[in-house]
Amino acid sequence: MANNVEITILLDFYGEMLTEKQRDFLSYYYNDDLSLSEIAENEGISRQGVRDAIKRAETLLYDMESKLGFAKKLQDIKDTLGQIMECAESINAYNLDHGLSREINETTVRIKSLALDIIE
């Protein structure tokens, strides 16, 4: 299952660098959950031809990610933003326990809002 999610993410990042057929086959297989036989029948080629095309496309996606690292960088940014949100929440909790500054409260709410905007 993790491989399916990973390929789908990589397809989102690097799909435009594949041929149209490669994109279509990966999309049919991973997004539409079609079997190799179903894709082969729809495309008028052999099941083995579909499998080979999918494997080549997967290899290309992994190679691109290995060289460019965009998917990992995005995940790192999301992880860091999650940590920023946790820090803002800690500041807000401390503020509530030790004298409630409206400015600090508003600033932490703004920090969390900005982080959520980036994550989404």
C-alpha positions in Angstrom: 0.0 0.0 0.0 2.8 2.4 0.8 4.3 1.9 -2.6 0.9 2.9 -4.2 0.8 6.1 -2.3 4.5 6.8 -3.0 4.0 6.3 -6.8 0.9 8.5 -6.8 2.8 11.3 -5.1 5.7 10.9 -7.5 3.3 10.9 -10.4 1.9 14.2 -9.1 5.4 15.7 -9.0 7.0 14.3 -12.1 4.1 13.0 -14.2 4.5 15.7 -16.9 8.0 14.4 -17.5 6.7 11.0 -18.6 5.1 10.2 -21.9 1.4 10.4 -22.1 1.1 6.6 -22.3 3.3 6.2 -19.2 1.2 8.7 -17.3 -2.0 7.0 -18.4 -0.9 3.5 -17.5 0.3 4.6 -14.0 -2.9 6.5 -13.5 -5.1 3.6 -14.6 -3.1 1.2 -12.4 -2.6 3.3 -9.2 -5.4 5.9 -9.3 -8.2 4.0 -11.0 -7.2 0.6 -9.5 -7.4 -1.2 -12.9 -5.6 -4.5 -13.3 -2.9 -5.1 -15.8 -5.3 -7.2 -17.8 -8.0 -4.5 -17.8 -5.5 -1.9 -19.0 -4.2 -4.2 -21.6 -7.6 -4.9 -22.9 -8.6 -1.2 -23.0 -5.3 -0.3 -24.7 -5.2 -3.2 -27.1 -1.8 -4.5 -26.0 -0.5 -7.4 -24.0 -0.6 -7.6 -20.2 3.2 -8.0 -20.3 3.5 -4.8 -22.3 1.4 -2.9 -19.8 3.5 -4.3 -16.9 6.8 -3.4 -18.6 5.6 0.1 -19.4 4.5 0.6 -15.7 7.8 -0.7 -14.4 9.8 1.6 -16.7 7.7 4.6 -15.7 8.0 3.7 -12.0 11.8 3.5 -12.4 11.8 6.9 -14.1 9.8 8.4 -11.3 12.1 7.0 -8.7 15.2 8.2 -10.6 13.7 11.7 -10.9 13.0 11.8 -7.2 16.5 10.5 -6.4 18.0 13.3 -8.5 15.6 16.2 -7.7 14.1 15.3 -4.3 11.0 17.5 -4.6 8.6 15.0 -2.9 11.1 14.6 0.1 11.6 18.4 0.3 7.8 18.9 0.5 7.5 16.3 3.2 10.3 17.9 5.1 8.5 21.3 4.8 5.3 19.7 6.1 7.1 18.1 9.0 8.8 21.4 9.9 5.5 23.3 9.7 3.9 20.7 12.0 6.7 21.4 14.5 6.1 25.2 14.2 2.4 24.6 14.9 3.4 22.6 18.0 5.7 25.4 19.2 3.0 28.0 18.6 0.5 25.9 20.6 3.1 25.5 23.5 3.6 29.3 23.5 -0.2 29.8 23.6 -0.6 27.3 26.4 2.2 29.0 28.4 0.6 32.4 27.7 -2.8 31.2 29.0 -1.2 29.8 32.2 0.9 32.8 32.9 -0.9 36.0 32.4 -2.7 36.0 29.0 -1.3 38.5 26.6 -3.8 39.2 23.8 -1.0 40.0 21.4 0.8 36.7 22.0 -2.5 34.8 21.7 -3.3 36.6 18.4 0.3 36.0 17.1 0.2 32.3 17.9 -3.2 31.9 16.2 -1.7 33.7 13.1 1.4 31.5 13.1 -0.8 28.3 13.2 -3.1 29.7 10.5 -0.1 30.5 8.2 1.4 27.1 8.7 -1.9 25.4 7.9 -2.2 27.5 4.7 1.2 26.3 3.6 0.5 22.6 4.5 -2.8 22.6 2.6 
